[in-house]
């Protein structure tokens, strides 16, 4: 849907946030990468070209050139990769869409936002600091909160998704891939109406 492999000038950067390496595959913090995998399947492309310290691909969505990134810098330094791509393609901050996990949402809940703070997410925080502000759209995938208040947050987000949570996040990833296409072709408001 909407996708062609022909080139068009890049007007959007879509940034799937996660940590590289098999150790982090399928963890809560890699929900962004899981959405990237869903986007690959729906677009019939592979996000596998190394550029800007990221695995990348280019696509055309509804006539818009889109550059896709899975930063390989580790989550806390995601802004380095995004800033390089942003500078190279001269994409404004409002043309960046981030896709990330969110522990404040139930597992599998999707949330599209026009802008916002980092909300304690270090990948988003680094992008905000290094790319010049909070005014960029984002798609968040709920991965659920830790089971109790004194549970170590780092341990929780780096834990593997399993059981129902895994199924819910994988299903939400398919929806998130569609939400990205909606943002690009119809705008953030339409995506918020449809997916929130």
N, C-alpha and C positions, 0 to 999 in steps of 0.2 A: 504494500500500500504506500503510495507516494514516492517510492524509492526508485532511483535510476542510478546507474554507475557512471554516467557521463559526468564530466566535470562542470562545475559552476564556481564563480568566485566564493570563497568561504565567507559566510556571514554569521555563522554560529559555531561555537565550540561546545561540545557535549563532553563533560568530564565525569567518568565513572570512577568513584573513589574506592580504594581498597589497598591492601598490602600485597606486594609481589611474593611469589614463591609458593610451593606446594604446602608448606606449613600452614599457610593462611587460607587455603582453598576452603570454601564452604563455611567460613566463620561469619559471625554476625557483622563484624566490621567490614566484611567484603561484600555486603549487600549491593553496593554500587557496581562491583565487578560482575555480580550475578545478573544484574540488569543489563550490563554490557553484553553478556553472553546471550541474553534473550533478544537484545537488539540485533546482534549478529545473525541469529537464526531468522528473525522476521525480515531482515534486509538482504539476506543472502550474501553477506560479506564477512570478512575476517578482520578483526582488529589486531593486527599482528606485525605491522611495520614499525620498526624502532626509530623514533624521532622525538626530539624534545624530552628525553628521559622518560618516554612513554611508549606503550604499544598503541599504534594509531591506525586509522583508516579514514578515507574520505567517502562521502556519499552525497547524493542529491535528494532532498526531501521536499516534495512539492515545489520544485524549482529553486530551492535554497541550497547553497553549498554548505555542507556540514562537515566539520572536522571532529572526529571522535578520538578521545584519549582515555587510556587506562594508565595513569601515572605509575611509574616503577620506582619512585623515589621514597617509598614508604609514606604512610598516611600523613605524618606530621610535617612533611616537606612537600606536600602536593602543590603548593603555590609556586614552587620553582618551575615545575613543568608547565603549569597553566600560564604563567607569566611569559615564558618563552614562546608558546604557541600564540598567545594573545598579541604579543609584539610582532611576531613574524607575519601574521595574517591581518594585523591592524583591526582586530575585532574589539569593539567597545565592551566595557564591563557588562552592560545590559545584554550582550550577545553570548554570554557564558551561561550554560545550564549545568548545574552540578547534580549528581545523583549519589545519594549517601544513605547510610543506615541512620536510624533514629531510635534510641532506647526509650524515649518518652512516648512512643506510639506502640500499641499492641502489635504483635507479630503479624505481618501481612497487611497492615493498614497503610494506605498510600496517602501522602500529603503533598500537594503542589503549592508552592509559595512564590510570590513575586520577588520577595527580598526577605532579609531577616538577619538576625545575629547568628553567631556560630553555635549557640545553644550548647556549649561544652564540647562540640565536635572539633577535634584538633585539625583535621583535614580542611574543614571549612574555615577555621580560624586562620590557618596559614594562607589560604587563598585570599581571604579578606585583607590580611596584612600586606601581602605581596602584590596583589592586583588592584588595590586602590579603593576598596570599600565593600559594602554589603548589598549594593543594588544590582543583584543578578538573580534570575529565577533558579529555583531548585526543586528537585523531586526527592522526597524522603520516603524511605521504606522502613516501616516499623519492624523492629527486631525484638521488641518486648523489653521490659525492665528486669533487672536482677531479681531473683526469687526472694531476697530479704535485704533490708537496709544496709547491713554491714558487709554485704558481698562486694568483693573487690571489682570495681568497674572495668579495669583493664582486663582482668581475667574473664569477665563476662563477655565483653565485646570480642575477645579473641577466642571464645569457645565456639566449637562447631555447632551449626544448626542441625537439629535432628527432630525426628518425629513430626508432630503436627506443625511445629514452628517452621521446620524446613519446607514442608508442603505449602504453608501459607506464604512464606517469603518467595518461593519459586513461582507461585501463582501471581503474586503481586508484581514480580519482576516482569512478567508478560504484559500486565496492565501498564506498568511504568514505561515500557518500551513504546506502547501506543500513546501514552501521555506526552512523551517527548516529541513524537510526530505532531501531536495536536498543538503543543506550544509553538513549534516551528512554523506550522502552516496556518494556525487559527488564532494564536495568541495565548498568553498565560490565563486570562480570564476564562476563556472557553475550557481550557484544561482543568482549571480549578472547579468550574461548574460540573464538569463531567466526571472527574476522578476523586475529588475530596469527599 
